[in-house]
Amino acid sequence: MVEVKTEVLFPPSLIPELRDLRGERWQNLVDSVSDLAPENPERLAFILLMVRLGGCATCHADAYWAMQGCQRCSSNTISRFKGSDDELLARYQTALLDVQEYLQKQAAHYSSASV
């Protein structure tokens, strides 16, 4: 029997497995975020990119891709992406800006709450 591992959202442990699915710029991005700390904004942005591309937020246990597992879904998501690597990197940059904005708002909220 094949064990299928499905998480709630894109699991960061799969980041290195996506490396060789696209060109050199994508590979460089994967290499740069693979070993970052879990709370690093660049790593969080990569996870957010994958959640957005793969539709992880709407995935549920009975979904076809959930039954296939996150590894297969994320690999297919990247390898079947119709845009260029430049477009993927632009989407990553958007995700990074979104993460940074969110973290800044959270920091401002908590610093004003503690005053």
C-alpha positions as CSV (number, residue, x, y, z in Angstrom):
1,M,0.0,0.0,0.0
2,V,1.3,3.5,-0.9
3,E,1.4,6.0,1.9
4,V,0.1,9.4,0.9
5,K,1.1,12.3,3.1
6,T,-1.2,15.3,2.9
7,E,-0.8,18.4,5.0
8,V,-3.2,21.3,5.7
9,L,-1.1,23.7,3.6
10,F,2.1,23.3,1.5
11,P,4.7,21.6,3.7
12,P,8.1,23.4,3.7
13,S,9.9,20.0,3.8
14,L,9.0,19.7,0.1
15,I,10.7,22.9,-1.0
16,P,14.0,21.1,-2.1
17,E,12.1,18.6,-4.1
18,L,10.8,21.3,-6.4
19,R,14.3,22.5,-7.4
20,D,14.8,20.7,-10.7
21,L,11.3,21.2,-12.1
22,R,12.1,24.6,-13.8
23,G,15.0,26.6,-15.0
24,E,18.1,28.1,-13.4
25,R,16.4,31.1,-11.9
26,W,13.8,28.9,-10.2
27,Q,16.5,26.6,-9.0
28,N,18.4,29.5,-7.5
29,L,15.2,30.6,-5.7
30,V,14.6,27.1,-4.3
31,D,18.2,26.9,-3.2
32,S,18.1,30.3,-1.4
33,V,15.0,29.5,0.6
34,S,15.4,25.8,1.3
35,D,17.6,26.1,4.4
36,L,16.3,29.3,5.9
37,A,14.8,29.3,9.3
38,P,11.0,28.5,9.4
39,E,10.1,32.1,10.5
40,N,12.3,33.8,7.8
41,P,10.1,36.0,5.6
42,E,11.7,34.7,2.4
43,R,10.8,31.1,3.3
44,L,7.3,32.1,4.3
45,A,6.9,33.9,1.0
46,F,7.8,30.8,-0.9
47,I,5.3,28.8,1.1
48,L,2.7,31.5,0.4
49,L,3.5,31.3,-3.3
50,M,2.9,27.5,-3.3
51,V,-0.3,27.9,-1.3
52,R,-1.6,30.4,-3.8
53,L,-0.5,28.4,-6.9
54,G,-1.6,25.1,-5.7
55,G,-4.9,26.2,-4.1
56,C,-4.0,24.7,-0.8
57,A,-6.4,27.0,1.1
58,T,-9.4,25.3,-0.6
59,C,-8.0,21.8,-0.6
60,H,-9.9,19.2,1.5
61,A,-9.6,15.6,2.4
62,D,-11.9,14.4,-0.3
63,A,-10.2,16.4,-3.1
64,Y,-8.4,14.5,-5.8
65,W,-5.1,16.2,-5.2
66,A,-5.3,15.7,-1.5
67,M,-5.7,12.0,-2.1
68,Q,-2.6,12.1,-4.3
69,G,-0.6,13.9,-1.6
70,C,1.2,17.3,-1.3
71,Q,4.4,16.1,-2.9
72,R,2.7,15.1,-6.2
73,C,0.4,18.1,-6.2
74,S,3.2,20.7,-5.6
75,S,5.4,19.0,-8.2
76,N,2.6,19.1,-10.8
77,T,1.7,22.7,-9.9
78,I,5.2,23.9,-10.6
79,S,6.0,21.7,-13.6
80,R,2.6,22.5,-15.3
81,F,2.8,26.2,-14.6
82,K,2.1,27.9,-17.9
83,G,4.1,31.1,-17.2
84,S,7.8,31.6,-17.4
85,D,10.2,31.4,-14.6
86,D,10.3,35.2,-14.6
87,E,6.5,35.1,-13.9
88,L,7.0,32.6,-11.1
89,L,9.7,34.9,-9.6
90,A,7.4,37.9,-9.9
91,R,4.7,36.0,-8.0
92,Y,7.3,35.1,-5.4
93,Q,8.2,38.8,-5.0
94,T,4.5,39.7,-4.6
95,A,4.2,37.0,-1.9
96,L,7.3,38.4,-0.2
97,L,5.9,41.9,-0.2
98,D,2.7,40.5,1.3
99,V,4.5,38.6,4.0
100,Q,6.6,41.7,4.9
101,E,3.6,43.9,5.0
102,Y,1.8,41.5,7.3
103,L,4.7,41.1,9.6
104,Q,5.1,44.9,9.8
105,K,1.4,45.3,10.7
106,Q,1.7,42.6,13.4
107,A,4.8,44.3,14.9
108,A,3.1,47.7,14.9
109,H,0.0,46.2,16.5
110,Y,1.9,44.4,19.2
111,S,4.2,47.3,19.9
112,S,1.2,49.7,20.3
113,A,-0.7,47.2,22.4
114,S,2.2,46.9,24.9
115,V,2.5,50.7,25.4
